Amino acid sequence: MALVAMITGGLAMAQNIRPMAVAGQFYAASRQELTKDVAQCYKTGEGLLAASKVAVKSNEKVQAVVVPHAGYVFSGGVAASAFSAIPKEATYKHIFLLGPSHHVAFDGASVCDAFYAYATPLGEVSVDTALCKQLIADNRVFTYKPSAHDREHCLEVQLPFLQYRWKSLPPIVPIIIGTQEYAKLKDIAAALKPYFNADNLFVISSDFSHYPSYEDALKVDGNSGKALSTGRLDKFLEALQDNASLRVSNLYTSACGQSAIAVMLMMMDNDSTTKIHHIAYLNSGDSPYGGKDEVVGYHSFCVLREINSAKDAPNFPKESSKSSENKENDSLLTAEDKQQLHNVAWNAISPESRHVKVTPTKIFERKLGVFVTLTERGRLRGCIGHFGEDVALGALTQEMAHAAAFEDPRFTPLREDELDDVQIEISVLTPLKRIHSIDEFQYGKQGIYMRKGWRSGTFLPQVADEVNWTKEEFLGHCAQDKAGIGWDGWKTAELYTYEAIIF
């Protein structure tokens, strides 16, 4: 019986994880110590946020934050002040991380599509490699340069703040900018502008003045912060030029992430629904670990988007169930059916001491397909499925759950000490229906299965919720990434649709 490995949420089939580059330097390397440190940063950050009087109204959503990327003992509180502005109940489809290259110079921007996740002491953060590859394929200004990401800290240091605040994170899109050329930055902004909406969060990573004296930093950073607070790129660039003209001793730069900030301001241009708010400022001289002779400045800002329509409404958590739109399909399973199938799946992955009682129902004997997806703290931990034309649903659910936990080739076998953090999602599939035109495919409601020769692949219906693809792009990614028959392979493949009852 053929098994089909499935990644929901647009994750690609990459087999490696980006290792931590600055753990033990910019932040603690141990999970316990880091958790304690981040908690303290948030305590400080919440105080800074309260003092700023910046608050998200019911008709607003945080679109972007500008945060520093120095060691936590210097800038952690300022960074946390911006992240604290984002309501914990707010959700996003992606988190775009933009920051400067500190180690290599190059033209354009590097989008990291080589890793399916980034590692931190708090766990792994998923990368939407499919979207990363799409950005590179569609825009000449984007490429992937390993050297731009291998040792880079400006994006990595933001991840523990995000992990600590939310139990479940959407996939990230890591982008390092290697140019200050205006035309190239404009191209980057144009490429990212379609994603600069209420569905996505942008994290702009930048420190401000580098190495002036404490008093000089207050003046220089005051100029930069005031200009950035206008939300106007021309004012921000003027402030950078004015600071340079002051000939401040030992001022290396007014903002190391000025290119990433410029891209954000370009995306905000002519968008009356967005407004930037200053939250906090400190510099390294304010830390007990820093001196006053040579300091680095840290600002935090948040960009709020006014929500005026249902289309732009915040994505607050709701039950995941495509089948709720189709009462006929949903009625295939009763609440008791779902509970007992869930018990079967849990028993298949847990040790004897954790087994729960299973009372088979009539649905156990139906020959229906099923995918079992395991997540750990919101991150994919395994997913295996089968279309089930030849196996009863009860036995198939048990087999797929065990395979997802212990046989998914993308992950190490599930350990007992992970069980407390694991959640099980079961997708029971309706019978496959052959289609002969994509006009018959209800994108967003139905899943797609394609077969050409001995190759086949599928995307579950819920994948459509996690990507920003057209129907044709959805089919192209399935053909290329899942079936291995090339981007246009779906045009000559056998196509089948199905629906999923997800619980």
N, C-alpha and C positions, 0 to 999 in steps of 0.2 A: 504494500500500500504506500503510495507516494505521499510524502509529507511536504507541506508548503510552509516555508518560513516567511513570516509577515511582519513588517515594521509599520506600525501606525504612526501618524504624526509626521510623515515626510522624511524620516531618518533613512539615510542611505546604508548600503551594505558594507560600509567600511569596517575593518576588523580591528583598528587600533584606537587608542585613547591618547590624547595629548597629555604628557606627564607634566607635573607641576615644575615650574622653572624657578620660582622665587619663594617657595615655602621654606620657613626657617630664616628668611631674610626680611621680606616685607611684612610677613605675617607668620604666626606660629605654625609649626609643622604637625603638631599633634591635634587630633580632633577635639580632645577635651580642652586643651589650652586655647585653641582657636575659638571654640564656642564661647568660652568665658570672655575672651578679648572682644569678640564681636558684640556680645551682650553689653559690655561696658561702652563700646563705641555707640551703640544705639541709645543707651541711657544718656550719654552726652549729646548725641544728635537730636534726640527728642526735645531736650532742653533748648538747643539752638533753634530748632524749628518753632517751638512755642514762642520764643522771644521774637522771631521774625514775623509772627502773626500770619504766616502763609497757611491757608487751609483750602482743601479741595471741596468745592460746593457740590451739591447734588446734581447739578447740570454740567459738571466738569469732569475731565479725566486727565490724569498725568500722561502727557505725550512723550516727554523727554526729561532727563535730568543731566546736569553737568556736575561731575564729581571729580575730586582729586584722586591720584593714584600713588601716593607716597606710602611709606611704611605706616602701619596702623597707629603706632605710638605718636606719629606726627599729624596725620590727616584723617585718621579713622572716624573721629567724631564729626568732622565736616562732611565726609562722604555719607555717613549714616543719617545726617540731617536731611539730605535730599531723598534718600531711599525711604525715610520715615514719612515723607509727604505722600507716598503712594499708599492708598488704602489697602489693607491686607486682603480685602475681599475682591479687589480688582483683578481681572485676569486679562491675559494677552495671548495672541497666537504666536508671536515671536518676540525675542528681545534682541535688538540690533546693538552691538557693541562697537563703537568707533573710537579709535585712539591713534596717537602718533607713533611712528617708528623711532625707537631710541637707539637701534643698533646698526641698521642698514639704510642707505638712501636709495630710493628707486622712484620710477615715474608711475604715477597713478596710485591705486590702492590694491592691497592684497586681501582677498577673501579666503578664509581658511576652510577648504572643503576636504581636507585630508583625514580628519578625525571625526568619528561619530560622537565623541564626547570629550569634554575637558575634565581632568581630574583635579580635585581639591581635597584637603583633609576631611571635608564634610560630605564627600561622595563625588558622583559624576554629574556633569551638566550636559545634556544632549545638544548636539549641533544639528541643524537642519541642513545636511550636506546637499540634499536635492536642490534646495533654494540657493545655496552657495554656488553650486555648479551652474544653475540657471543664470545667476547674476554674471558669472564669468563668461558664459556662452553668449549672453545677449549684449554685453557692454565691453568695448575695447579698453575702457579705463580700468577694468578689473582684471586681475590675474591672481595666481597663487604663488607666492614666494616663501618657501619654507623658512628661510633665514629671517624673514620679517616676524615670524611667530614663535620660533623655537625658544628664544631667550626673553621674549617680550613680556613685560610685567603689567602694562597699563590696562589690559583687559582682564588678565587673570585675577588681579587683586579685587576686582568688583564682584566676582562670583560668590565668595563666601557671604557677602552682605545680602545678595539675592537669595542664596540658599537658606540663610538663617531666617529671613523674613517670611518666605513662602515655602510650605511643605512640598508643593508641586510647581515646578518651573516649566514654562514653555521652552522649546528649543531656541538656542541662541544662533546668531549670525555674526561671527567675529570678523571685523574689518580693521586692518591697519593701514593708515594713510601715509604714503611716503613722499608726498609732493606738497609744495606750497604754491604751485602755479595756479593762478586764478581760473584759467580756462579748464584745467583738469578738475579742479574742485567743483566747478559748475557742472561738469559732466557727471561727477560722482553724485552730486545732489539731484540731478535730473533722473539718474538711474534709481535712486532710493526714494524719490518723492512719492511714487505710487504706494509705498509701504508706510509713509509718514501719515498714519491715520490712527483712529482710536483702537484699532485691532492690535497695534504693535507698540512696544515701548522702546525708545532709543536712549541708550546710556552713552553719554559723551564724556570721555575720560581726558582730563587735562589738569595739570598743575598750572600755577600762574608764574609770578616773578621767580627767577632763579638767581640766587646768590648775591643780591644787594644786601645792605645793612638792614636791620629791623625797621628803622625809621624811613629809609628810602623805599622799602617794600610797601609800607603803608600808603605812601603817596602813589607809587606806580600801580599797585594793585587796586587802589581806590579809583584811579583813572580807568583801568580796564574793566573793573566791576560795574562802574557807573555806565560805561558805554554799552556793555553787554546787556545791562538791564533795560536798555531801550528796545532790544530785539532787532536792531538795525545793523546790517553788516557794514555799511559805510561808516557808522559811528564807531564800531568796534575796530575797524582797520585804521581809522584816524587816531584812535587812542594808542594803538600799537606804534604808529609812526611818531606820535607825540612823545611817548615814553622813550623811544629810541633817540629822539632829538635832545632829550634832557641830559644825555651823556652821564647817566647815573653810574657811579663806580661799581664795577663787577656785575652789572646787569647783563646776563647772558641772553635772556628772552623774557618777554612779558607773559607768554603763555605757550608752553611746549605743545599743547594740543590745539593751537590756533586753527589749524587746518580742519580738524574735526568740528570745532565750534563754528567755523565759517560754513561748512556744509550744512550744519543744523540751521543756521540763520538763513541760508539760501533756500532751504526747504520751507521755512516759515514765511518767506517773502510773499506778500500779497495774500496771505492767509489770515483773514480777520478773526478767525475762530481760535487762534492761538495767541498766548501772551506769556512772556517770560517773567519770573519772579526771583529776586535774589533772596537767598535764605541765610547764608552764614559766611563769614570770613575769619580765618586765622592764618598764622604762618608758623613755620617750624620754631621760631623764637618763642612762641607761646607754649611750647611743650617743655616739660622739665628735662627732656633729653636733648633739646636743641639750644644752640648759642644764639647770640644777637648779631654777630659780625657778618655772617653769611647765612641768609635764610631762603626758604622757598615758600611762596604764597599759595593759599588754598581757598578758593571760592566754591560755593555750592549754589546751584540754581535749579528751578524746575520750570518746565513749560507746561502750562495747562491748556487743554483744548475744551472749548465750549461745545457741549453736546446739544444739538438743536433738533435732531430727528431720530426716529427709530433706527435708521440706517447706521447712525454714529453712536448709538447707545452703548454704554459700557457692557462688556461681556462678563456678567456675574455668573457664578457656578450654577449649573442646572443639571438635571439628570441626563445622562447620555443615552439616548434611545431614538435612533432613526425610525424604528418600527412604530413609535407612538403616533407617527403620522399616518399609519396604515393599520386601522383597527383589525382588519381581517387577518393580517400576519401576526399582530400582537396577540390575538386570541388563540394562536397555536399553543402558547405556553401560559399556564396559570401561574399564580404567585407560588404555589406549592411546587410546580415543576421547576421553576427557577431556583428555589431554595434547595431542592434535592440535587439538582445538577451542580449547584455551587458546592454542596457538601461532597459530591463525588470528586470534583476538581481539587478541593482542599485535601481530601484524603490521599489523592494521588501524589501530592507534593510534600505532605507532612509526615513526620515520624509516627510510630504507633501510638505514642502517648497523646497525640493531638487528634486522633481520628474522631470523627463525629458520625452519628448514626445516619444511614441512608435508607430512605423508604422509596423504592422505585415506583414511578408513576407510569401511566400509559405512554407518555411521550418518550420514555426510555427506549421503547421498541421501534419508534419511527426512524426511518433512514434519512436523516437530515445532516447536513454539513455543520461543522462547528470549528471556530477558532478560539483558542484560549490565550489570553494576553496577561502576562504578569508585569506589574510595575512595582518599583521599590522607591518610596518617597517621591512618587510622581514620574520617575524615569523608567523607561522600558527595561525590563529584565529578562524577557523571553516571550516569544509568540510563535505558536505552531498551529496549523489548521489542516483540515481535510474536508473535501466536499461531500463525503459520506453517502455516496450512492450505494455502497455495499456493506455498511456497518451500522448497527443500531446506535442511536444517539447516546445512550447511557454509557456503553462501552467506549465509544469514540471520544466522549468528553474526558473519560478517565485517561485514555491513551494520550490525547493531545495535551492535557494538563501536565502529565509526567514528562512528555517530550519538551514542552515549553520550559519546564524547570531544569531539566537535566540534559537535554539533547540539542538545544538550539546552538548551532555552531558559532554564533556570534558572541556567546557568553560562556563564562565558566559555570559549572553546575551549581545550582542553588545550595547554599549552606544553611544548616539549621539555625545559626545565629542571625540569619536574615529574615526569618519567617515572620517575626513581629512587625516588620516594616513592609511586608508584601501584600499587595491587593490583587485580586483576581477579577478580570473582566471576561465574560463569556459572550461570544457572538454566535448565536444559532442561525444558520443560513437557510433560506428558503431554497427549493429546488432550482437548479440552473435552467435558464431560459435562453435558447439560441436567438440571436438577433442578426439581422443582415444589413442594418444601417444604424449609424450612431444616433440618428434621430430617435431611435427606439430606446436609447440609453438615457435614463433619468439621472443625470449627474447630481450628486449630493444626496440622493435617496437610495440609489442602487450601487452595488459593487460591480466590478468588472473582472471577468476571467477570460484570458485569451490563450489560444493554443495554436501552435504552428509546428508541425512535425512532432518531434519529441520534446520540444520546449514549451513551457507554459508559465504563466504568472498571473497574479491577482493583486488588486487593491480593494480592501474592505470599504464599505460606504463611508465610514467615519474619517477616512484619510482626507476626503474632500474638505472637511472642516479645518484641517490643520495646515493646508497649503493655499497658496494664492494662484491657482492654476485655472486655465480655461478647460473645457471638456477635452479639447484636442491635446492640450499639454498633459492632462491627467492620463490619457491613453498613451501618449508618447513616453512618459516616464514609466508607465507600467510595462510597455513593450521593451524599453531600453534597460531599465533598472531591475525589473523583476523577471521578465521572460527571456531577456538576453537576445532579442530578435531585431534590435535596432530601433531607432526613434520612430520610423515609419512602418515598422513591422506589423503594427495592429491593422493596417489597411488591407493586408492579405492574410490575416490570421482568422481563425474561427473565434467569434466573440459571443460571450454568454453574460447575462446579467443575473443578479440575485439580490435579495434584501437580507438584512440582518436584524435579529432581535437581540439587543445588547443589554446586558445586566451585570 
